[in-house]
Amino acid sequence: MAERLAGKAVADAMKEELSQKVTAIKAKGFTPKLGIIRVGARPDDLFYEGGAKKTCESIGMAYQVFEYPADIDQAAFEQAVTDVGANKEINGILMFAPLPKQLDEKKIRNLIPVEKDVDCMTIGSAAKVYTDDPTGFPPCTPTACMDILKFYNIPLKGKKAVVLGRSQVVGKPVAMLLLREHATVTICHSRTDDLPAVCADADVLIAAVGRAKMVKANFVKPGQVVIDVGINEDPDNPGKYCGDVDYAEVESIVDKITPVPGGVGSVTTVVLCKQTIQACEMQNGLV
């Protein structure tokens, strides 16, 4: 039976460390503050927002929600995002996406100042991630994967890491973060030849393809570490969620695995706060 890499233990340890850091920053006259931009009231946005607010409160950080109607027009929303970006009290910005169809999301994303872009929404932030510029903030979910690997002392240097999925949100940036740790990285996807064999060759497999229970027993091998980023409706259990990995099939084979729920998702809001604190430090010359 595989060791379960629970996200809660990681999140709790990070929150304790961040709480101490916030206290130290406040002693210097600053309070890290997250700005949350939300258009409309999608249930998944509200769920994540609630988690972010709770995490902020638990470590003593400030936050402010900027809520706009779902039918807001382009000009009004561009001005709104620009105003939030110019707000000197706001150190980090989270903007929920996708935006309503009447809005030009690509244009709006790039109105967020790079120094406040704590979830890698802008081209400028992505460029920093891909060029190993430490002042750029990677997306929170890939960073959460790396924090889990670090917490559980999973060695990466010289290891074969396979990333299943090539999205800008998880697949590509997590590959960059793995390379920083000197892993040998393969990015694969649904059109990769002999996909199960490629995945089974990995020492560390990151599943981020967005297909429920796609990773079966023939995708893995004994001794492997599996990080499951997926969050999908469970086709076998209506009303419940599952990952991209068929947990029941692979858990008896691999060495370590993150559960869904209770794995990567448990760490993402803490990463959001961590990166907002880092942004506050950089903006105020505290590092």
C-alpha positions in Angstrom: 0.0 0.0 0.0 1.4 3.4 -1.0 2.2 6.2 1.4 -0.5 8.8 1.2 1.0 12.3 0.6 -1.7 14.3 2.4 -1.9 18.0 1.6 -3.1 19.0 5.0 0.2 18.3 6.7 2.0 20.4 4.1 -0.5 23.2 4.4 -0.3 23.2 8.2 3.5 23.4 8.2 3.5 26.2 5.6 0.8 28.2 7.5 2.8 28.1 10.7 5.9 29.4 8.9 3.9 32.1 7.1 2.2 33.2 10.2 5.6 34.0 11.8 6.7 35.8 8.7 3.5 38.0 8.6 4.1 38.9 12.3 7.7 39.9 11.4 6.5 42.0 8.4 3.8 43.7 10.5 6.5 44.7 13.1 8.2 46.6 10.3 5.0 48.6 9.5 3.5 46.6 6.6 0.6 44.1 6.2 0.6 41.8 3.3 -2.7 42.1 1.4 -4.3 39.9 -1.3 -6.8 41.5 -3.7 -9.3 39.0 -5.1 -11.0 40.0 -8.4 -14.2 38.1 -9.2 -16.8 38.7 -11.9 -20.2 37.1 -11.2 -20.6 34.4 -8.6 -19.7 31.0 -10.0 -19.8 28.3 -7.3 -16.3 27.1 -8.0 -14.9 30.7 -7.7 -16.8 31.2 -4.5 -15.5 27.9 -3.1 -11.9 28.9 -3.8 -12.4 32.4 -2.6 -13.7 31.1 0.7 -10.6 28.9 1.1 -8.3 31.8 0.3 -10.0 34.1 2.8 -9.8 31.5 5.5 -6.1 30.9 4.8 -5.4 34.7 4.9 -7.2 35.0 8.3 -5.4 32.0 9.7 -2.0 33.5 9.2 -2.9 37.2 9.9 -2.8 38.4 6.3 -5.3 41.0 4.9 -7.5 40.6 1.9 -10.1 42.5 -0.1 -12.6 41.1 -2.6 -13.4 43.2 -5.6 -16.7 41.8 -7.0 -18.2 42.9 -10.3 -21.5 41.9 -12.1 -21.3 39.1 -14.6 -22.5 41.5 -17.4 -19.8 44.2 -16.9 -18.5 45.6 -20.1 -14.9 45.6 -21.4 -14.1 49.2 -20.7 -15.5 49.2 -17.2 -13.7 46.0 -16.2 -10.4 47.2 -17.8 -10.6 50.3 -15.6 -11.5 48.2 -12.5 -8.5 45.9 -12.9 -6.2 48.8 -13.6 -7.5 50.5 -10.4 -6.9 47.4 -8.3 -3.4 47.1 -9.8 -2.6 50.7 -8.8 -3.9 50.2 -5.2 -0.8 50.5 -3.1 -2.3 48.5 -0.3 -2.7 45.5 -2.5 0.5 43.3 -2.8 -0.9 40.3 -4.7 -3.8 39.9 -7.1 -5.9 36.8 -7.8 -8.3 37.1 -10.7 -10.8 34.3 -11.3 -10.9 32.9 -14.8 -12.4 32.1 -17.2 -14.1 35.5 -17.5 -17.5 36.0 -19.1 -17.5 35.7 -22.9 -18.1 39.5 -23.5 -14.7 40.2 -22.0 -11.3 40.0 -23.7 -9.6 37.9 -21.1 -6.1 37.9 -22.7 -6.0 41.7 -22.8 -7.4 42.0 -19.2 -5.0 39.5 -17.7 -2.1 41.6 -18.9 -3.4 44.6 -17.0 -2.3 43.0 -13.8 1.1 44.4 -12.7 3.7 41.6 -13.0 5.0 42.4 -9.5 1.5 41.7 -8.1 0.7 38.7 -10.3 0.9 36.0 -7.7 -0.9 33.3 -9.8 1.0 33.8 -13.2 -1.9 35.3 -15.2 0.3 37.6 -17.3 2.7 37.0 -20.2 5.3 38.9 -18.2 5.0 36.5 -15.3 5.2 33.4 -17.6 8.4 34.8 -19.1 10.0 35.1 -15.7 9.0 31.5 -14.9 10.4 30.2 -18.2 13.6 32.2 -17.9 14.2 31.2 -14.2 13.8 34.8 -13.0 13.2 34.4 -9.2 11.1 37.6 -9.1 8.4 35.9 -11.1 5.6 33.9 -9.5 4.7 30.5 -11.0 1.0 29.4 -11.0 -0.1 28.3 -7.5 -1.0 24.7 -8.4 2.4 23.7 -9.9 4.1 25.4 -6.9 1.9 23.4 -4.6 3.1 20.2 -6.3 6.7 21.2 -5.7 6.0 22.1 -2.0 4.5 18.7 -1.5 7.5 17.0 -3.0 9.8 19.1 -0.8 7.8 18.5 2.4 7.9 14.7 1.9 11.6 14.7 1.0 11.1 13.3 -2.5 14.5 13.5 -4.3 14.3 15.1 -7.7 18.0 15.6 -8.7 18.8 13.3 -11.6 15.4 11.6 -11.4 13.1 11.0 -14.4 10.0 13.1 -14.0 7.1 12.7 -16.4 4.4 15.4 -16.7 1.1 14.2 -18.1 -0.5 17.3 -19.5 0.8 20.4 -21.3 -1.4 23.2 -20.2 -0.1 26.7 -19.4 -1.8 26.4 -16.0 0.0 23.3 -14.7 1.8 21.1 -17.2 4.3 23.5 -18.8 5.1 25.5 -15.6 5.5 22.4 -13.4 8.0 21.1 -15.9 10.0 24.3 -15.5 9.9 24.0 -11.8 11.1 20.3 -11.9 14.0 21.4 -14.2 15.0 23.9 -11.6 15.4 21.0 -9.2 17.6 19.1 -11.7 15.1 16.5 -12.7 15.1 15.1 -16.2 11.7 16.0 -17.5 9.4 14.6 -20.2 6.2 16.4 -21.0 3.6 14.1 -22.6 -0.1 14.3 -23.6 -3.0 12.4 -25.1 -1.1 12.1 -28.5 2.1 10.7 -27.1 3.1 7.4 -28.6 2.8 4.5 -26.1 1.7 6.9 -23.4 1.4 4.3 -20.6 4.9 3.1 -21.1 6.3 6.7 -21.1 4.5 7.4 -17.8 5.5 4.0 -16.3 9.2 4.9 -16.9 9.0 7.9 -14.5 10.4 8.1 -11.0 7.9 10.9 -10.4 4.7 11.2 -12.4 2.7 14.4 -12.3 -0.8 13.8 -13.7 -2.4 17.0 -14.9 -4.4 16.1 -18.0 -8.0 16.8 -16.7 -9.5 13.3 -17.5 -11.1 11.3 -14.7 -9.2 8.2 -13.7 -7.1 8.2 -16.9 -4.0 6.9 -15.3 -4.5 3.1 -14.8 -2.3 0.4 -13.4 -0.3 0.1 -16.7 0.8 3.8 -16.4 2.7 3.2 -13.2 5.4 1.0 -11.6 6.6 -0.1 -8.2 8.7 2.6 -6.4 7.1 5.5 -8.3 5.8 8.7 -6.7 2.5 10.0 -8.2 1.3 13.6 -7.8 -2.4 13.8 -9.0 -3.4 17.4 -9.9 -6.7 16.5 -11.4 -10.1 17.3 -9.9 -12.9 15.8 -11.9 -16.5 14.6 -11.3 -16.2 10.9 -10.4 -18.0 8.9 -13.1 -18.4 6.0 -10.8 -19.7 8.0 -7.8 -22.1 10.8 -8.7 -21.7 13.9 -6.6 -18.1 13.1 -5.6 -14.7 14.0 -7.1 -11.7 12.1 -8.3 -8.3 12.8 -9.8 -6.7 12.0 -13.1 -5.4 8.8 -11.5 -7.4 5.7 -10.8 -6.4 5.7 -7.1 -7.9 2.3 -6.4 -5.9 0.7 -9.3 -2.5 2.2 -8.7 -2.3 2.7 -4.9 -1.2 -0.9 -4.4 1.6 -0.6 -7.0 3.3 2.8 -6.4 5.4 3.9 -3.5 3.7 7.3 -2.7 0.6 9.1 -4.0 -1.4 12.2 -3.4 -5.1 11.7 -2.8 -8.0 13.6 -4.5 -9.5 15.4 -2.7 -7.0 16.2 0.1 -3.8 16.4 -1.9 -2.6 19.2 -4.2 -5.7 21.3 -3.9 -5.2 21.5 -0.1 -2.0 23.4 -0.6 -2.8 25.9 -3.4 -4.4 28.6 -1.3 -1.5 28.5 1.1 0.8 29.0 -1.9 -1.3 32.0 -3.0 -0.7 33.6 0.4 3.0 32.6 0.4 3.5 34.4 -2.9 1.6 37.4 -1.8 3.8 37.7 1.2 6.9 37.4 -1.0 5.4 40.1 -3.2 4.9 42.4 -0.2 8.5 41.9 0.8 9.9 42.7 -2.6 7.6 45.8 -3.1 8.7 47.2 0.2 12.4 46.4 0.1 12.3 43.8 2.8 14.3 41.2 1.0 
